[in-house]
């Protein structure tokens, strides 16, 4: 099932191009504590596979990091990195 206002099978380049636009929204979701990719996707109203691209981009550039403990469902939770510790 697709999230509202999301076309199925969007071009990967289009999804990746949205990462800078989604950064503040994802950081806002994480402001109340760590969340999994499915939780982030639900909060954004977007598919989990799109949220995964954005989360991995934010992780790669030091905006977020994973919490070491895995959820019972096998997902990592991600948390925002404080500005002072960001590269």
Order of alpha helices (4+ residues) and beta strands (2+ residues): alpha-alpha-alpha-alpha-beta-beta
